[in-house]
Amino acid sequence: MPIEIVQIVQELSSVGGVESVASELACAFSRAKIANTVLASAVGERSTAGTHVERVGAWLSRIKTRGVLRYAGRFLVVPIFTMLATRAAHHHDKAVVISHGDSLSGDVLVVHAVNAQSLAEKRSAGDWKWMLNPMHLWVSLRDRWMIGGLRYRMYVAVSPRVATELQNIYKVPASRIRVIPNGIDLTRFKRDIEAGIAIRREFNIPLDAKLLVFAGHEFRRKGLAHAIGALDRLGPDVWMLVVGSDNPAPYRKMATTSADRLVFAGSRTDMPALYSAADAFVLPTAYETFSLVCMEAMACSTPVFATPVGGIEDYLVDGVNGYRIAMDGTDIANKIAATFADPDLHAKLRDGAHHTALNYGWDYVGSRYVELLEQVQASKHARSNEAVPAGA
């Protein structure tokens, strides 16, 4: 019996991490000639040829979920979409339903992050601002129902760390967890020298300068303060371009000696060009589960300097594709300075980063999902047959 796949995600686009993962999976399923549908309320411009998109609560897309009022917007949009999508999924009872956290039940839940662990990390760091975000209350209740209540047949963890957190926090049996990392679109994310030069010219960054790129929408959790601390300690020929929608004002003040070399780009969609402009990607983050941006940077042959947290620790190897760093400006600056001072080492890290990314192509990752989904479909079919009385 041919498999039919239904994905549920509130937004299908290439803008955010979860959104782009759903989009890439849809494309991978389509390339494999598998019938697949996506239930979403907001749909980006990027085409997912071969995938049927079913709009659920399309009117929700008119509510802003990014920018200054993003918390209020998401607190309205996400719960409402979750309820609507849960109901809509019942009309696809023949399909295998895979959710990215936006339905209360289904067959396979992709766990991109364990919110309870993320909050624990913030509390230990003395960060309590998250209490002002009402979304955490919803996510906490939702996760207890979906994960703690074992409402799904299987759970996909995007890294071994997430798998461990699912077992420790929600007591999910190991037999119901599969570790499948996120992938990378190797046709989109590749080094483009001309595009990188255009980025430097757009932001008036000297072509002969050494450029660090930082990307993330939560500047505090992603460790921007530490990256700026490193920039202050590096030479006058080192610049940093910050990509993300968070408020830059407090961070501009942190640059005591490098303010003229610190550039805020805001939210961008041309990430391959930004990575191509960079000599290194830096992310001193406190908590991650996979960190798609690190893998995107590697695909563009950009060495990564990041904290070994979550999934990052599974693919970032010192001296091969970058370096593991501490959340400390001095440590970051020392490792970046040593790399920039050794052209041969820098070239080696570029090659190593690109080689690492080749192991995370979406067609391969998609094939692992298909294998799991086929097993789930077979299990559903077997149980359905058992429910039918003999001779019926």
N, C-alpha and C positions, 0 to 999 in steps of 0.2 A: 504494500500500500504506500503510494508516494506521500512524502511528508509535506505538510503545510505549516508554515511558521507565522505566528502573529507576535510582533513586538509591541510593547506599550511603553511610550516615553512622552512626557508632556511636550517637549519641543524637539523636533527633528531638524537639526541644522549642523553646521560645522563651527559654531561659535564657542560652545562650551565643551567640557570633557565628556560628560555623559551623553550630551546631544550628538557629539561627533562619533562616539562609539556606536550608538544606535544606527546612525547614518551609514557608517562604514560596514557594520554587520549586514545591513539591508543590501548594500552594494555587493558584498561578498556572497550572500545568499543568491542574489540575482545572477551573478556571474556563474554560479554553480547550477543555474537553471532550476532553482527551487522556488516554488510559489511562496511568496511571502507578503505580508501586509503589516503596515505600521499604523497603530492607533495613536494619534497626536492631536493636540489642539493648535499648536503653532508649528509652522513649516517654513524653513528657510528657503533661500533661493537655489541652493545646490540641488541638482537633480539626482534622484535615485532611480535610474532607469531599470525597469523590470519589477519594481516594487509598487504595490498598490497602497496608496496612502488614504486612510479613512480619518477624516477630521471629526474629532470628538470635542464638543464644546468649543467650536472655532471662535466664538465670541470672546473667549478668555484671552486670545492672542492680542486683544486690544488693550489689555491691562499691562502696564509696564512692570517688568520683572528685573530690570537692570537700572543702574543709576541710583540717584539719591534715595528714592522711595522703593528700592528693590525688595526690602524685607516685608513691607506692607503688601506690596503687589504679590509676592510669592505666597504670603500667608493666605491670600484669597484664592489665587490660581491653583496652587498645588493640591490642597485638600479637595476642592471642587472637582478638578480634573480626575483625581484619584477615584472619587466616587462614581463619576460618569464613566470612566474607563473600565472600572470593575464590572459595571453593569453591561457595557458594550462588549466586553470579552465573552460574556455568556452566549452571544450570538455566533461565536466561533468555536463551538464545542468540539468540532472535528479536528481543530488545529492544535498544535503545541504552542502554548502561550508563554512567552518569555518577557518578563517585566524588568524595567530598570528602577524599580522602587515606586512606580506610579500606579499600582493597583493593589488591592488588598489580598488578592489571591491569584493563583495561576499555577503553571507547571514548573517554571524555572525562574528564580530570582537572581539577577546579577547584582552582587553587592560591591559597589564601587568604593564604599567607605563605611565604616562602622561608626555612626555618629556618637555613640556612648563613649568610645575610645577617644575620639577626637576631642570631646568635651573634657574628658579626664586629663588629656595632655594640656589643654588650656588652663584648667584649674591648677595643675601642678606648676604651670608657668606664671601663676598669679594673674591670669587674664580672665576677667569676669564680665567683659563687655558683651559676651555672647548671650547673657541673660536678658539683654534688651531686644534680642531677635526672637520674635514669637514663633518663628519657624521651628526652633529647636523643640518646643513643646509638641508640635504636631509630629515631627520626625520621631521623637521619643515614643509617642503613643503608637505611631504607625509601625515602627520597628518591633516593638513588643508584640504587636498583633501578627505581623508578617513573619518575623524571624523567630521570636520567642515562642509564638504559637504554632510554628512549623506549618504554615499555611501553604507552603510550596513543596512540591515533590523533591526538587533539587535546588541547591544553592551554588552559584558560581562566585568564587572569590577571585579577585583580580591579582592577588599575590598570596604567597604562603602566610604572610603576616595577617592578612584579612581572614584567612581560614582559621588561624589560631584564635583570633579575636571572636569569631563566630562560635567557636567551641567553648571558649572561656566565659564569654559574657552571656550568650544566649543558649548554651548547651546544645547546639546543633550537632547531631551525630556526624562523625567524620565520614561515614558511608554516604551521607547525603550532601557532601561538599565536593566540588571539583575546582581545582585551581586552573584558571585560564587567563593569562595576562591580556591586557589590552594590546592592540596592534597599532600599526602605523601605515599610512597611505604612502608607499614608497614612490608612487608616481607623482604625488603632490609635494611631499617633503623631500627635497633634494637640493643640493647646493646650487645656487644661481648667482654667479659673481656679479653680473650686470644688475640684477635686482638688488643685491646688497649694496652696490655703489649708489644706486638711486635712493635707497633709504638713508645713507650717510649724507647725501646731498640735501635731502628733504629736511633733515634736522641739523644741518650745518656742522656735521661731525667730520673732522679732517680725515681724508682718505688714508693717511699714514698713521693715524692714531690706533691704539689698541682698544677695542670695544668690547665691553661686557654687556650682555643682555640679561635682564631679569624679567620674568613674566609670572603674573598671578594676580587674582582679583582681591585677595585678602592679604594686604601688605604686611600686617603684623604677624599673622600665622606663617606666612611664607618667608619671613626673616629679612625683609628689606632693610631694616635698621642695621643689621649685621653686614649686609652687602655694602651699604653706604659707609659703614665704618672701615671696611676694606678699601673702598675707593679713596677715602681720605689718606690712607697709608700708602697708596700706590703713587707712581710718578705722574707728572703733569701730562704725559702722553697717553694716559689711560682714561677712557670715558665710560659712562654707563648709561644705557637706554632702558628705561623702565616701562613695561607694558602692563596695563591693567586699569580697571575702572575705579579703584579705590581713591580716596582723597589724598592728593600728593602734598598738601600744605604742611602737615607736621614733619614730613620726611625731607622736604626742601631745607628746613631749618637745621636738620641733623648734619648736613654737609658743611662742615666748618672750613675745610680747605679746598673742597672740590665742587662747590656749588655751580661753577661755570662749566663743569664737565659732567653734570648730572642732568639728564634729559628725560622728561616724562612724556610718553607718547599717547597715553590714554588707552582705551580699548581698541584693538585692531583685529582685522580678519586676515591680513596678509603675513601671517607668521612665517612662512618659508622664506620670504624676503628678509624679514627681521633676523632670523637665525643666520641667514647667509651673510648679513652685514657684520655678524659678530665674530670675534676671535675666541670667545669663551661664553658659556652660559652659566650663570651662577644662581643657586637656589638654596639658601641656608634655612630650609623649611623645618618647622617643628613636627609636622605630622603629614604623612602622605600614605596612600595605599598602592599606587603605581607610579604616579607623576607622568602623565602623558607628555607634558612639555619637555621633560628631560629626554624622552625618547625621540620626540620631534626634532629637538636640537641635534641629537646624534645623527639622525637621518640626513641632516643638512651638513654633516661633517664638522659639527661644532663640539669641541670638548666640553664636558659637563663638570662643574664643581658644585657638589650638592651634599647635604647631610644624608647619611646612610639610614634613612627611616623608611618604613613601609616597603613598597616594592622596589624603591631605588637601590636598596642594598642587594637586590638580586641580580642587577646587571651593571652597576657602576663599579669598575675595578681600577684601583690605583695604578697609574702609569700605563694603562691600556687604553681607556677611553675618556679619562678625566681623573679627578681626585675626590675622595671623600673629605668633607670639611666639617669643622665644628661650627656651632653658632657663635662665632667669635671673629671679630674683624681682623685681628692680628693673624690668626691661623689662615683665614681665607686669603688675605693679602700675601702672606709668605708663599703659599702654594701657587697662586696665580703669578706672582713675580718670578718665581723660579721657572715656571713653564714658559713665560714670555721671554725669559733670558736665554732660553735654549731652543733655537729654531728647529733643530732635529727632533727634540722631544715633542714640541708643539705639532709638528707634521705627523709624528707617530700617533699622537692622541687623536688628531683629525681622522686618520685612517682607521684607527681602532673604533672610534665612535660610529663611523659609517658602517663598518663591518658588524658591529653589535646590532645596529638597527635592522640589518638585512634578515636577522632571525625573527623579526616581529612583523612580517608582512601580514596584511589582513586576510589574504586568501588562506594562509596557513592557520591563522587564528580562527577564521570562520569555519574551516574544516573541523576543528576541534569542537566548536559549538554544534555543528551538524551531527557529529558522532554522538554527542551527549543527547541532543534532542531526539535522535532516532531511537536511542535507548529508552528515553522517557515515553516516546510514542508506543514502542513495543510493550512497555510496562502497562500503559493505559489500556491498550488493546487487550492484553492478557487479562487484566482485571475486569474489563467489560464483558469478556467471554465467560469468566467465572461467575459473573452476576446473572447470566442467563441460564435458567434451569435446563437441564438436559432434556432434549426432545421438544423444546419450545419452538 
